Amino acid sequence: MLRCHAFAGSSRRFRGSYVWMDVHVTREKTRVNNPKVKRYSDNIPFHPSTPPTRIAAFWLLMVAPIDQIHGSPSGAPTAACESMTPGHGYDAQSNSSPFNTEIPAGMIAFMDDPVHLELRASSGTYFKGFLIMAFDKDDNSATPRPIGTFKLIEGSDGQLMNCGSGTMNAVTHTNNVGKNLVRVDWQPPKYYMGTAIFRTTYVQDVSTYWVKTESITVTFVMPDGSTHDPMMTMRADKMRFLFWRTPVHQSRTFQPQIVSPRKMFTCVIVSVFTLLVLPTANASPNGAPTAACGSMTPQHGYVPQTSASPFKAEIPVGEYVLMDDPVQLELRASAGATFKGFLIMAFDKDDDTKPIGTFTEPVDGQLLNCTDGFTNAVTHTNNTEKSLVKIKWQPPLYYMGTAVFRTTFVQNSTTYWVKTESIGVSFVMEIPSSASQSSTTWAGLIALLLALLIQ
């Protein structure tokens, strides 16, 4: 039942004559309760002088979606990622929010370290809903892109969301129970050296909410406290360059400066020295960054080898695998050879644009998220010499194509092979009889030869 009041009459505020109408709308019929008003129609319970705009407004109320006046009790939808605004039909609050996104560790964090966040309500208040994302402070675009990934803390209300092309880069509520504290953890992008800021939308009730409240900023620095990019590290015995590095995320503006001749001479000497020691520089000891996912090429300043690679990605099980079964891979070096770095991904044989499947983390390796995927690449964790690395790969669910594995092997900073291919692995419902017959035939021949030798 919906109770409405219509106005028609005369007053300074409402021009023209008016009559008070008390209208009840039920499923059975529409009736006018005010006996002073004559019913002119069973279907249109309005006085003929009622302005059409008021009649239209009345019927709009009748057909308005009821769910739009309620909040989202089970969390914000992905449609709210860009504006971070709930579609409640009310304006956001402009006063100071009674809720804050606090960062107990403070405004400085080490590169690659996670950040602990606490969504807190002031004393005596609570919020029912929230949506939080992290952004680079210097990203001033019209639609800034959320960065990093979140991790839920056990016992805390929240669920992960995928906003834009990212994964797990937002958190929202799971119910509309009043909350005064929610804890989440956030992991910055690999090698991120910028300044992050967290924006949170808090919903107190259907008509009261604050959009994109900002936390304090968190600047990521090197363990020595410096804020320069991890392009180069110095050691007492030699110089190491991290050539396989992530490009600087934020844009930089350089101001021209007047340099004295003495400083200029020093810069020239340092530059010449750097060029002289480049041939002895080592590849990135900590693995390839996600920036290398597309080309699979380390930025060493040298061209890749065109000769046959002494390293291979071998598949002991052979070229046929049952659907949904994992594949064991072995990155092997030829006798006497070793590699220090690697980057491996799986592709459909007919589509080399997007890696497929997922890897499980090997003993000597770390997982990478390439393109829009998740754990779909593996790289090294150190620059020690390796002759064998074992990796397990899981195909996409119900995958029935032919997969090929492409691996970049790095022997040293000047010698590497890009996208060396394995044999193709076809996923089937049943192993072809020809494959089993071939194995049986070879086994029979070997047995026959052994028997002849024994005789």
C-alpha positions as CSV (number, residue, x, y, z in Angstrom):
1,M,0.0,0.0,0.0
2,L,1.3,3.5,-0.9
3,R,-0.1,6.6,0.8
4,C,0.2,9.8,-1.3
5,H,-1.0,13.4,-1.0
6,A,-1.9,15.4,-4.1
7,F,-2.3,19.2,-4.0
8,A,-4.5,21.4,-6.1
9,G,-5.8,24.8,-5.0
10,S,-4.7,28.3,-4.2
11,S,-1.9,29.6,-2.1
12,R,1.1,31.9,-2.5
13,R,3.4,28.9,-2.7
14,F,1.2,26.8,-5.0
15,R,-0.4,28.8,-7.8
16,G,-4.0,28.2,-8.7
17,S,-6.8,26.4,-6.7
18,Y,-6.1,23.3,-4.8
19,V,-7.9,20.4,-3.1
20,W,-6.4,18.0,-0.6
21,M,-6.6,14.4,-1.8
22,D,-5.7,11.5,0.3
23,V,-5.1,8.6,-2.1
24,H,-4.5,4.9,-1.2
25,V,-3.1,2.7,-3.9
26,T,-3.6,-1.1,-3.4
27,R,-3.6,-4.1,-5.7
28,E,-7.4,-4.2,-5.9
29,K,-8.3,-0.7,-6.8
30,T,-7.7,3.1,-6.3
31,R,-10.0,5.0,-4.1
32,V,-10.3,8.6,-2.8
33,N,-11.0,8.8,0.9
34,N,-11.7,12.5,1.1
35,P,-15.5,12.7,0.9
36,K,-15.3,16.3,-0.2
37,V,-13.7,15.3,-3.5
38,K,-15.9,13.9,-6.2
39,R,-14.7,10.9,-8.1
40,Y,-14.5,11.8,-11.8
41,S,-13.1,8.4,-13.0
42,D,-12.4,5.0,-11.5
43,N,-9.1,5.0,-13.2
44,I,-8.0,8.6,-12.8
45,P,-8.6,9.8,-9.2
46,F,-7.6,13.4,-9.9
47,H,-9.5,16.6,-10.0
48,P,-9.7,17.9,-13.6
49,S,-7.8,21.1,-12.6
50,T,-4.8,19.1,-11.2
51,P,-1.7,20.2,-13.2
52,P,-0.4,17.4,-15.5
53,T,3.0,17.7,-14.0
54,R,1.7,16.6,-10.6
55,I,-0.2,13.7,-12.2
56,A,3.0,12.6,-14.0
57,A,5.0,12.8,-10.8
58,F,2.4,10.6,-9.0
59,W,2.6,7.9,-11.6
60,L,6.4,8.1,-11.6
61,L,6.3,7.2,-8.0
62,M,4.1,4.3,-8.8
63,V,6.6,2.7,-11.2
64,A,9.9,3.8,-9.7
65,P,12.1,0.7,-8.9
66,I,11.8,0.1,-5.2
67,D,15.3,-1.4,-4.9
68,Q,16.9,2.0,-5.9
69,I,16.0,3.4,-2.5
70,H,17.8,0.7,-0.6
71,G,21.5,0.3,-0.2
72,S,23.6,-2.7,-1.4
73,P,23.6,-4.9,1.6
74,S,25.9,-7.5,0.0
75,G,28.6,-5.1,-1.2
76,A,29.2,-2.5,-4.0
77,P,28.8,-3.7,-7.6
78,T,31.7,-3.4,-10.1
79,A,29.6,-0.7,-11.8
80,A,30.5,1.6,-8.8
81,C,34.3,1.2,-9.3
82,E,34.8,4.3,-11.3
83,S,32.7,6.8,-9.4
84,M,32.8,5.0,-6.1
85,T,29.3,6.4,-5.5
86,P,26.3,4.3,-4.4
87,G,23.2,4.7,-6.5
88,H,21.0,5.6,-3.5
89,G,19.3,8.6,-5.1
90,Y,20.8,11.0,-2.5
91,D,23.7,13.4,-2.6
92,A,26.9,12.6,-0.9
93,Q,27.8,14.4,2.3
94,S,30.1,17.4,2.0
95,N,30.9,17.7,5.7
96,S,33.8,16.0,7.4
97,S,33.5,12.2,7.6
98,P,33.2,10.5,11.0
99,F,35.1,7.6,9.4
100,N,38.8,7.4,8.6
101,T,41.1,5.0,6.8
102,E,44.1,4.8,9.1
103,I,47.6,3.5,8.4
104,P,49.2,2.4,11.7
105,A,52.7,2.1,10.1
106,G,52.8,5.7,9.1
107,M,53.7,7.6,5.9
108,I,56.8,5.7,4.9
109,A,57.0,2.0,3.8
110,F,59.8,-0.1,2.3
111,M,59.5,-1.1,-1.4
112,D,57.4,-4.3,-1.9
113,D,56.3,-4.3,1.8
114,P,52.5,-4.7,2.5
115,V,50.5,-2.0,4.1
116,H,48.1,-2.7,7.0
117,L,44.9,-0.6,6.8
118,E,42.2,0.1,9.4
119,L,38.8,1.5,8.5
120,R,37.6,3.1,11.7
121,A,34.5,4.9,12.9
122,S,34.5,7.7,15.4
123,S,33.2,6.9,18.9
124,G,29.5,6.3,18.9
125,T,29.2,6.0,15.2
126,Y,29.3,3.1,12.7
127,F,29.1,2.5,9.0
128,K,27.2,-0.2,7.1
129,G,29.0,-0.2,3.8
130,F,32.3,0.7,2.3
131,L,34.4,0.6,-0.9
132,I,38.2,1.1,-0.8
133,M,40.9,1.4,-3.5
134,A,44.5,2.5,-3.7
135,F,45.8,5.0,-6.3
136,D,49.0,6.7,-7.2
137,K,49.0,10.2,-5.8
138,D,50.4,11.7,-9.0
139,D,47.8,10.0,-11.2
140,N,45.7,13.1,-12.1
141,S,43.8,11.5,-15.0
142,A,40.1,11.8,-15.4
143,T,39.7,8.1,-14.5
144,P,42.7,7.1,-12.3
145,R,43.6,3.5,-12.3
146,P,43.6,1.6,-9.0
147,I,47.0,0.0,-8.2
148,G,48.2,-2.9,-6.1
149,T,46.2,-5.8,-4.6
150,F,44.3,-6.3,-1.4
151,K,44.3,-9.2,1.0
152,L,41.5,-10.0,3.5
153,I,42.2,-10.5,7.1
154,E,40.5,-13.4,8.8
155,G,37.5,-12.4,10.9
156,S,37.2,-9.0,9.3
157,D,34.1,-8.1,7.1
158,G,35.0,-7.7,3.5
159,Q,35.2,-9.2,0.0
160,L,37.6,-8.6,-2.8
161,M,36.6,-6.9,-6.1
162,N,38.2,-6.7,-9.6
163,C,37.9,-3.1,-10.8
164,G,38.9,-2.1,-14.3
165,S,41.4,-4.6,-15.8
166,G,43.0,-5.3,-12.4
167,T,42.4,-8.2,-10.0
168,M,41.7,-8.0,-6.3
169,N,42.3,-4.2,-6.4
170,A,39.3,-3.2,-4.3
171,V,37.4,-4.3,-1.2
172,T,33.8,-3.8,-0.2
173,H,31.4,-5.0,2.5
174,T,29.6,-8.3,2.6
175,N,26.6,-7.3,4.8
176,N,24.8,-4.2,6.1
177,V,25.6,-4.8,9.8
178,G,26.9,-1.7,11.6
179,K,30.7,-1.7,11.7
180,N,33.2,0.4,13.7
181,L,36.4,-1.3,12.5
182,V,37.5,-3.2,9.4
183,R,41.0,-4.4,8.8
184,V,42.6,-5.2,5.4
185,D,46.1,-5.6,4.0
186,W,47.3,-4.0,0.7
187,Q,50.3,-5.1,-1.4
188,P,51.9,-2.5,-3.6
189,P,52.9,-3.3,-7.2
190,K,56.2,-5.0,-7.7
191,Y,59.1,-2.5,-7.4
192,Y,56.7,0.4,-6.8
193,M,58.5,3.5,-5.7
194,G,55.8,6.1,-5.8
195,T,53.4,7.6,-3.3
196,A,50.1,5.8,-2.7
197,I,46.8,7.2,-1.4
198,F,43.7,5.2,-0.3
199,R,40.3,6.5,-1.2
200,T,37.3,5.0,0.7
201,T,33.5,5.5,0.3
202,Y,31.7,5.1,3.6
203,V,27.9,4.4,3.8
204,Q,26.2,5.1,7.1
205,D,22.7,4.6,5.8
206,V,20.8,4.9,2.6
207,S,20.8,8.7,2.6
208,T,24.1,9.4,4.4
209,Y,27.4,8.5,2.8
210,W,30.8,10.1,2.1
211,V,32.6,9.5,-1.2
212,K,36.3,9.0,-1.8
213,T,37.5,10.1,1.6
214,E,41.3,10.1,1.5
215,S,43.8,8.6,3.8
216,I,47.3,9.9,4.5
217,T,49.8,9.2,1.8
218,V,52.3,6.3,1.9
219,T,55.7,6.8,0.2
220,F,57.6,3.7,-0.8
221,V,61.4,3.9,-0.4
222,M,64.5,1.6,-0.6
223,P,65.6,-0.1,2.6
224,D,68.3,2.6,2.9
225,G,65.5,5.3,3.0
226,S,66.2,6.6,-0.6
227,T,63.3,7.3,-2.9
228,H,65.1,6.8,-6.3
229,D,64.2,4.0,-8.6
230,P,65.9,0.6,-8.1
231,M,67.9,1.1,-11.2
232,M,71.3,0.5,-9.7
233,T,72.8,-0.9,-6.5
234,M,76.4,-0.4,-5.5
235,R,78.6,-2.9,-3.8
236,A,82.2,-2.5,-2.5
237,D,83.6,-5.2,-4.8
238,K,81.7,-4.5,-8.0
239,M,78.7,-2.7,-9.5
240,R,75.4,-4.5,-10.2
241,F,72.7,-3.1,-12.5
242,L,69.1,-4.2,-12.4
243,F,68.6,-4.0,-16.1
244,W,65.4,-6.0,-16.1
245,R,63.4,-3.4,-14.3
246,T,60.0,-1.9,-14.2
247,P,59.5,1.5,-15.9
248,V,58.8,4.5,-13.6
249,H,55.1,4.5,-12.9
250,Q,54.5,8.1,-12.5
251,S,55.5,10.9,-14.9
252,R,58.5,13.0,-14.0
253,T,59.1,16.7,-14.8
254,F,62.8,17.7,-14.9
255,Q,63.7,21.3,-14.5
256,P,66.8,22.7,-16.3
257,Q,69.7,23.5,-14.0
258,I,72.9,25.4,-14.4
259,V,75.8,23.0,-13.8
260,S,79.4,24.2,-13.0
261,P,82.2,22.9,-15.3
262,R,83.6,21.0,-12.3
263,K,80.3,19.1,-11.8
264,M,80.0,18.5,-15.5
265,F,83.5,17.0,-15.6
266,T,82.6,14.7,-12.7
267,C,79.4,13.6,-14.5
268,V,81.4,12.8,-17.7
269,I,83.9,10.7,-15.7
270,V,81.1,8.8,-14.0
271,S,79.4,8.2,-17.3
272,V,82.5,6.9,-19.0
273,F,83.2,4.6,-16.0
274,T,79.7,3.3,-16.1
275,L,80.0,2.4,-19.8
276,L,83.3,0.7,-19.2
277,V,81.8,-1.6,-16.5
278,L,78.6,-2.4,-18.4
279,P,79.9,-5.6,-20.0
280,T,80.6,-7.1,-16.5
281,A,77.1,-6.2,-15.2
282,N,74.8,-9.0,-14.1
283,A,71.2,-9.6,-15.0
284,S,68.4,-8.7,-12.5
285,P,69.0,-11.0,-9.5
286,N,65.5,-10.8,-8.2
287,G,63.5,-11.9,-11.3
288,A,61.8,-10.3,-14.3
289,P,59.2,-7.6,-13.5
290,T,55.7,-7.6,-15.0
291,A,56.9,-5.0,-17.5
292,A,58.8,-7.8,-19.3
293,C,55.6,-9.9,-19.8
294,G,54.9,-8.6,-23.3
295,S,58.3,-8.9,-25.0
296,M,59.9,-11.4,-22.6
297,T,63.1,-9.6,-23.2
298,P,65.5,-8.3,-20.5
299,Q,66.7,-4.8,-21.0
300,H,70.4,-5.6,-20.9
301,G,71.4,-3.4,-23.8
302,Y,72.4,-6.4,-25.9
303,V,70.6,-8.3,-28.7
304,P,69.3,-11.8,-28.0
305,Q,71.1,-14.8,-29.3
306,T,70.0,-16.3,-32.6
307,S,71.9,-19.6,-32.3
308,A,70.3,-22.8,-30.8
309,S,69.7,-22.4,-27.1
310,P,71.6,-24.7,-24.8
311,F,68.6,-24.6,-22.5
312,K,65.2,-26.2,-23.0
313,A,61.7,-26.5,-21.4
314,E,61.1,-30.3,-21.4
315,I,57.8,-32.0,-20.8
316,P,58.5,-35.6,-19.5
317,V,54.8,-36.7,-20.0
318,G,55.0,-36.2,-23.8
319,E,52.8,-34.4,-26.3
320,Y,49.3,-35.7,-25.1
321,V,47.7,-34.9,-21.7
322,L,44.2,-35.6,-20.4
323,M,42.0,-32.6,-20.1
324,D,42.4,-30.7,-16.8
325,D,45.5,-32.7,-15.8
326,P,48.6,-30.6,-14.7
327,V,51.8,-30.6,-16.7
328,Q,55.2,-31.1,-15.1
329,L,57.9,-28.9,-16.8
330,E,61.7,-29.1,-16.5
331,L,63.9,-26.2,-17.4
332,R,67.1,-28.0,-18.3
333,A,70.6,-26.8,-19.3
334,S,72.8,-28.9,-21.6
335,A,75.8,-30.6,-20.0
336,G,78.3,-28.1,-18.7
337,A,76.0,-25.1,-19.2
338,T,74.0,-23.0,-16.7
339,F,71.5,-20.2,-16.7
340,K,71.0,-17.5,-14.1
341,G,67.6,-16.1,-15.0
342,F,64.4,-17.2,-16.8
343,L,60.9,-16.2,-17.6
344,I,58.3,-18.8,-18.7
345,M,54.7,-18.6,-19.9
346,A,52.2,-20.9,-21.6
347,F,50.3,-19.9,-24.8
348,D,47.7,-21.5,-27.0
349,K,49.5,-22.6,-30.1
350,D,47.1,-20.6,-32.3
351,D,47.2,-17.5,-30.1
352,D,50.4,-16.0,-28.9
353,T,48.9,-12.7,-27.6
354,K,47.8,-13.8,-24.1
355,P,49.3,-16.3,-21.7
356,I,47.0,-19.1,-20.5
357,G,46.7,-21.4,-17.4
358,T,48.3,-20.9,-14.0
359,F,51.6,-22.0,-12.4
360,T,52.3,-23.3,-8.9
361,E,55.3,-21.7,-7.3
362,P,58.4,-23.7,-7.8
363,V,61.2,-24.2,-5.2
364,D,63.6,-21.9,-7.2
365,G,61.2,-19.3,-8.7
366,Q,58.4,-16.9,-8.1
367,L,55.0,-16.3,-9.7
368,L,54.1,-13.3,-11.9
369,N,50.7,-11.9,-13.0
370,C,51.0,-11.1,-16.7
371,T,48.5,-9.1,-18.8
372,D,45.1,-9.6,-17.1
373,G,45.9,-13.1,-15.8
374,F,46.9,-14.3,-12.3
375,T,50.0,-16.5,-11.6
376,N,50.4,-17.2,-15.3
377,A,54.2,-16.7,-15.4
378,V,57.2,-17.8,-13.4
379,T,60.6,-16.1,-13.1
380,H,63.8,-16.6,-11.0
381,T,64.3,-15.3,-7.5
382,N,68.2,-15.1,-7.5
383,N,71.1,-15.1,-10.0
384,T,72.7,-18.3,-8.9
385,E,73.7,-20.7,-11.6
386,K,71.0,-23.3,-12.4
387,S,71.0,-26.4,-14.5
388,L,67.5,-27.6,-13.6
389,V,64.3,-26.0,-12.4
390,K,61.0,-27.9,-12.0
391,I,57.7,-26.2,-12.5
392,K,54.1,-27.4,-12.5
393,W,51.4,-25.8,-14.8
394,Q,47.6,-26.1,-14.6
395,P,45.7,-25.7,-17.9
396,P,42.5,-23.6,-18.0
397,L,39.4,-25.5,-17.0
398,Y,38.1,-27.7,-19.8
399,Y,40.9,-26.6,-22.1
400,M,41.0,-28.8,-25.2
401,G,43.6,-27.0,-27.3
402,T,47.4,-27.4,-27.9
403,A,49.6,-25.4,-25.5
404,V,53.2,-24.4,-26.1
405,F,55.6,-23.1,-23.5
406,R,57.9,-20.1,-24.3
407,T,60.9,-19.5,-22.1
408,T,63.5,-16.7,-22.0
409,F,66.8,-18.1,-20.6
410,V,69.5,-15.6,-19.4
411,Q,73.0,-17.0,-19.1
412,N,74.5,-13.6,-18.3
413,S,73.9,-9.9,-19.1
414,T,75.2,-10.2,-22.6
415,T,73.9,-13.7,-23.5
416,Y,70.3,-14.7,-23.5
417,W,67.7,-16.5,-25.6
418,V,64.2,-15.1,-26.0
419,K,61.0,-17.2,-26.3
420,T,62.5,-20.6,-26.8
421,E,59.6,-23.0,-27.5
422,S,58.8,-26.3,-26.1
423,I,57.0,-29.1,-27.9
424,G,53.3,-28.7,-28.2
425,V,51.1,-30.4,-25.6
426,S,47.6,-31.3,-26.8
427,F,44.8,-31.8,-24.2
428,V,42.4,-34.6,-25.0
429,M,39.6,-36.6,-23.5
430,E,41.5,-39.8,-24.2
431,I,45.1,-40.5,-25.0
432,P,45.3,-41.4,-28.8
433,S,45.9,-45.1,-29.4
434,S,48.8,-44.3,-31.7
435,A,50.7,-42.7,-28.8
436,S,50.2,-45.7,-26.6
437,Q,51.0,-48.2,-29.4
438,S,54.2,-46.3,-30.2
439,S,55.3,-46.6,-26.5
440,T,54.3,-50.3,-26.5
441,T,56.2,-51.0,-29.7
442,W,59.4,-49.4,-28.4
443,A,59.1,-51.3,-25.1
444,G,58.7,-54.6,-27.1
445,L,61.7,-53.9,-29.2
446,I,63.9,-53.1,-26.2
447,A,62.7,-56.3,-24.5
448,L,63.5,-58.3,-27.6
449,L,67.0,-56.8,-27.8
450,L,67.7,-57.6,-24.2
451,A,66.6,-61.2,-24.7
452,L,68.9,-61.6,-27.7
453,L,71.8,-60.2,-25.7
454,I,71.2,-62.5,-22.8
455,Q,71.2,-65.5,-25.1
